[in-house]
Amino acid sequence: MKVLFISKDKNSYEVLNEVASLSQSEVIMVENLEEAKNIIETGKDIHGIIASPKIDNIPTLQLLSILKRNEQLKDIPFLILGENLTKEDVEYYKAMGVTEVFEIPFNPLEVFLIITATLKDTKGEEVVKQILHEAKKDKSIFIKLLELIKKLFGIKSE
């Protein structure tokens, strides 16, 4: 699974990347909106987007409008990861179509569970299985993590 992380927060990136590495997934960090737009528009097979509310004082919600206008991209989960968010901020982001909003500090496993669950709901269980099985079949912590995800979301083991 490939997740685009749009932020300048290197600590959050490291935490997300550490959890992603358990499943041989990849977190791609970009620090400006133009680079993020290029990655999204060139169809680099992104399965989820995690963004700070603003980058260089520009709202990252601009990217959400690009996703929603493109039939191939409209189902990509878009999550906001921010600090000092108010209840009104969260309500606003949700009303704008953001999948989920997380306050820093956050649980990185929960972030990936939300992305996986959203993909399952929008693209179907088989697509999620294919995405998760693209990585090497390694009898490691990932297998245990995958089994936990399957249990939590009612996906039957093969």
N, C-alpha and C positions, 0 to 999 in steps of 0.2 A: 504494500500500500504506500502511496506517495501523498504526503501532506505538505502543503505550502504554508510556511510560517512567516507572516508579514509583521515584522517588529524589529526594534533595535535592542530588545531585551535578551541578551545572550544567556543569562541564567535560565530563563524559561525555555529557551531553545535547547540548552543542554539537558534539562530535565525531560523535555518532550522527546528529544532524540534518543536518550537513554532507554526510555520505555519503548519507543518505536523499534530500537535495535533488537529487543527481545523477540520480535516477530519478523526480523529482517526487513522491516518497513523503513521508509526513508522520510526524514523531515528536511525540507529544503528551506533555508532561511534567506529572505530578501529584506533589505532595509529601505526600499523606496517603492512607491506605487507604480512607477513606470516599468520597472523590472517585473513586478508582480503582474501587471497587465500583459506584458509580453509573454510571460510563462503561461498565463491563463489562455490568451488568445491563440497561441501557437499549439494548443492542445497537447501539453506534455503529460497527459494521463494522470492528472491530479485527482485524488479521491476525496480530499477535504482541505479546507482552508481555515487556519487559525490566525486571527489578526488582532493587533492592538487597536484600540478605538481610533487613534490618529497616528499618522506617520508624518513627520515634519509639519505638524499642525494641519494636515489635510485628512479629512475623514476617510477611513478605509471602506466605509459603506459604498463608496463609488464603485468598488469592485463588485459588490453584490448586485448592483444594477446591470453590470456587464454579464454576470452569470445568469440573471433572471431573463435577459433578452435573448439568450442563446439556448436553443432547444437541447443541444448536446451537453450544456453546462449547468442547466437550471436546477438539477438535482444534487449538485455538489454541496455537502454540508458546509456552512459558513459559521464559524464560532468566533466570538469576541472574548479576548483575554485582557482584562484591565485591572487597574488599581483604583481604589476609592470610588467605585461605581455606586450611584444612588439607585433607589428603587425606580425612580423615574427614568434613569439611564437604561436600566434593564428593560423596562416596559417599552421604551422607545425602540431599542434594538429589536426586540421581539416583534413589535408592530411593523418594523421595516423588513421583516423576513429572516432575521438572524436565527439560526438553528438553536443556539444555546449561548449563554453568557456566563463566563467564569471570572471570579474575583481572584486576584493573586493574594496570598498563596492558593494554589489549586491542586487538585488530585489529577496527575497526568493520566492515570489509568481510566478515570472517569471521562476525560476528554476523548480518548480513543474509543471507549465504549459508546459514547454518544455518536461519534462519526460512524462506527460500525452499525449501530442500530438505525441511524438515519438512512444509510445506504441500503440496508435490508428493507426498510419500509418503502423506499422510493425505487430501487432498482431490482429488488427481489433477492431472495435467499441464495439462489444459485450464483448470482453475480458476486455476492459477498464471499461465498465459499471460494470462488475462482480467484478473487483478489487476495484472499488470505492464504490460498494454497499456491500462489505464484512463487512464493519464497521457497527456499530449500526445505524439504521435509526433514527437519532436524529434531531428534528426540531430546529436546532441551526444555528449558523453562517455557519456551514459546508454546509447546504442545499443551502444557498445563494451563497456560494463559488462554489458549484457544478453547480448551475444554470448558474453562470457566465462562468465557464469552458465550459459548454454545448453550451452556446450562442457563445462563441469565436470560438469554433471548429465545429459548425454546427451540434451538436448532438441533435436530437429531443427528447423532454421529453416524457416519457411514458404515 
